[in-house]
Amino acid sequence: MRRREFLAAVGAGAALNPLRAFAQGRPLAPGEVRTSGRSTTPPPVRKGTVTKLFKTPDGHPNALDATAEGFWIGEQVTDRAILMDFSGKELKAFQTECHNCSGLAVGGGYLWMSANGAAQFDRPIKIDRTNQEILQCDMSGKVIKRHDVPLGGGACTGLEYVDGKLWIVAGRLKALMQVDAETFQPIIAHPFQMARPHGLAWDNGAMWVVDGDDAARIVKMNVQTGATIEIIQLAAGDPDPHGLAMHDGKLYFCDAGIHPGWDRDKSPSTGWMCRVDL
C-alpha cells in the first residue's frame, strides 16, 4: 500500500482503492460494502484502584514492559534502561542512545525504545539527536538499527512487541499502528480519539492503551477492528499513568512526573511503579 492510500484509510476510514482499504483490520474483498463494524452501545467503564508499589532508581519512568525477568523501564530524563524484579530490586541498568524515552518493548531478542524528540534539559549525559525515531537495540542497549516512525507518524509514545510485530502509538496519525518488526512496513492502523495516548499492554488479542488526560483512563481496544472494548477510569489524585505493562493478568503503569502542560514533578507520585486492581 502506498503512503497516500494508507493515510487516507487511517484519516478518513476509506481509501481510493477498495482492494487496499483497511476495514476492520483487513483489506476489503471485491464487491464488499464497508460498514463500521462497531457497536453503538457505549463500552463499559470500570473504576480501577491504584496501588503504589516502589520507586524506580532514576525517578522519571516513562516507558514500561514486563517479561519473565521483571519490569523493563525506560527513564525519560536519564534515558537509561533499567530491569527491576517484581518486588522492586534493580537487576541491571545501562545507558542508551534514546532521547526523551517514551516507549519500550522487549521482543525478538531486541530492546525497542522510542525516542520522542530532544532529550530532557537535565539529561546527565548529553546527546545531540533531536529527531523522533525508534531504536532497535541489543539487550545491552547497543543500537543495531534506527527506524523512522512509518508514514511520517511523528511522535511515538508507546511500543509493544507481539509475535514478530511491533505495535506503535503513532502521534501524528493519532492511530494505533502495527508494523512488521523486520521490515518496518506498516500492516494496519486504527485511528483513535485520545487526549494523550501513551503506554501499551497486550492482553490476549486486545490492546490496553493509556489515555493520560487530566482525567486519566486506560482503554482496551480490539486490535482487529479498533473498537473500544472497555475503559478503566482512574480517580482524581491517582498517579499519572505513562508506560504500561501487563503481568499475570494485572496491569501496571509508571508515573514519569513529566506531563504536557504541567510543572515538572507536579504529580506527588512521580517515579512510582503502580498496579491497577479492578
N, C-alpha and C positions, 0 to 999 in steps of 0.2 A: 504494500500500500504506500502510495506517495504521501509526502508530508502534508500537502494541502488537503488531500482527501481525508487523511486521518484527523486533522484538526477540525475539519468540517463535521466529521462524525462525532467528535467529542463536544464541540461547541454548540452544534445545532441539533444533535441527536439524529442526523441523517447525513448521507454522503451522496455525491452526484451519481456514482456507480453503485447500484443496489447490490451487485455481487461482492462489493468490497465494503459495504456499510456495516458498521458494528452495531449489532442489535442483540441485546440480552446475552452478550458475551460471545457472539459468533457472527460470521457474515450471513446475510440473507440468502436464502435459496432462490433460484429463478422463479419468478411469479409469486413469491411470498409477500404478504402485506405486512408492513411494520405496525406493531402495536406496542404500547408502552410496557406491557408485561408486569406492571407494578400495581399493587393493591392501593385502592383509595382509602383503605382503613388506616388510621394513624398507627404507627408502631407502638408497642408497649413501652412505657417508661418506668424504670425501676430506680429506687434510691439506693446508692451504694454507701457503705460505711467504710471509711478510710482509716487504716491503722498504720501509724508511722513505725518503721522497723529499725533503721540505722542510717547514719550519715555516711556519705562517700568521702574518701580521703581528700579530694581536691575541692569539694564543696559546691560545684555547679554542674551536676549531672544532667545532660540534655538528651542523651541517646541511650537506648537500652535494648538488650536481647538476653534471652535465657537459654542456656544449654545444660547438659547433664553436669557440667563442672560448676555452674553457678551463674551469676549475673555478669554479663559483659556491659561495661558502662563507658560511654563516650562523654568526656568532660568538655564543656563549652568554652572555658577560659584557658585552661592549660592545654587542651586538645590531646590529653593523654587517653589511652585505652586502659581500662582497669578491669581485672577479673576478681570478683569477690564471691565467696561461697554464700550459701543462702542464709547463713547466720550473721554475715557482715564481716567476715575475716578476709583481708586482702590476700589474694593468692599470687597475683602478678600485676605489673603495671609497666607501661613503656610509653615513651614519647612517640607521636605520629606526625605526619606531614598534613594532617587535617587542619582546617582553619574554620573557626566558628562551627565546630562539630554539632550537627543537628540530627543525625540519624546513624544507626549502626545495626549491622546484621552479621551473623555468623553462618556460613554455609558453603559447601563445595570445596572446603579446605581453605577458605579465604575469610578475611575480615573486611567487610564492606563498610565504608564510612562516607557520609555525605558532608561535604564542605560547603557551607552556606554563605559564601562571600568572604569579606575581610575578617581576619581574626579579631577577637576582642582586644581592646586597647591595652589591657594588662596581662596579655599572654606572656608568661615568663621567658619563653624562648621565641624571639621574634621570627616572623615568616612573612615574605612579601607577596604571596599569592592572594589574590582578591576575587578570583572568579568562582563561579558555582560549579562544582564538579563532584563526582562520586569516585572515591579512591578504592581500588581493589588491592588489598594488601595481603601479605602472608601473615601467618599467625603470630609473628613477632613485630608486625607493624610496618615492614618494608613495603614500599609501594611497588606493585607489579605492573599496574596499568591505571591510567586516569581516563575516566569516561565523562563526556558531557551528558547532561540530562537530556534524554531523547526528545526530538521535535521542539527544541528550544524551550523545554519545560520549566526553565528558570530554577528557582529555589527548590531544594528537596529537604523536607523536614521529617521524613520518616522512611525507613527501609525495613523490609522483611524478606528473607530468603526461604523459598519453598520449592523443593523438588526441581532444582535447576533453573528456577525462575526468580527474578528479583521484583518485588513489589515496591513501588515508589510513590510517595506523596509528591506530585508534580505541581509546584505552586502556581506557576503562570497559567497552566492549563486548568487549574482547580479540579484536578482529577486524581483518582487512584489508578496508577498505570502499572501494567505488568510488562516486563521485558525479559528476553532471553539472556541469561547471565553470561553466556559465552559470546554472543554476537552483539548484545545490547540493542537488538532490534525490538521495537515495540510490538506487543501482541494484542493488548486490549487496554482501554482506558474508560473508566466510569466517572463521569462528572459528579461532583458533589457540591453542596452548598454548606460550607462550614466557615466560621469566622477565622479560626486559626488551627487548621489541620496539622497534626504533628505525628506522634508515635503510632506504630502499627504492631498488631499482635495477631498471629494466625490462630484460628480456633476451628479445627475440623471442617475445613471447607468454607469458612467465613472469615472475615477480617474485622477486628476491632480497630477503630481509628479515634485517636484523641482529638476532640474539638475543644481547644483550650481557650475559649472565650472567657469573659469575666465570670459568666455562669457556666463553668466548665462541665463537659459531659464526655462520655465515651460511647461511640456509635458503632454498632455491629452491622456490617454490610454484607450482602450476598455478593460473592465475587463473580458469579455468573451473570447476574442482572444489574448489579449496582444498587438494588433496593435496600432500604434500611430495614433490618430485622427487628432490632430493639435498641433502646437507649438507656444508658446508666447515667443518671443525673447526680452530680456531686453537689454537696451543700456549700453554702456560703461559709467561708472561713476554712474550707478544706485546703490541703496542699494543692499547689498549682501543677497540673499534670503536663509533662513534656514527653520524655521517652516512655515506651510502653512495652510490656512483655507478658507472656502467659507461661505459667509453670504449674504443672499438676492441677490444671483446671482453675487456677486462680490468676487474676490479673494483678500486675504490679506496675507501678509507674515511679518516675523520679521527678523531683522539683528542682529545676535549674536556677530559679531565682532571677531569671532574665526573661522578661515578658514585654513585648512591644507596648509602648505607652505607659509602662510602669517604671518607677525608680528601681535601680538595681537593688536586689535583695529585699524588695518590698514584702515578699511572701515570708512570713515567720517560719515557714517550713523549708526554706532554701537549703538544698543539699541533702534532703532526706529521700530515702527509698521507702516506698509505701505499698501496702496491699489493699486491694478493694474486696470487701466482703459484701455478699448480697443476702 
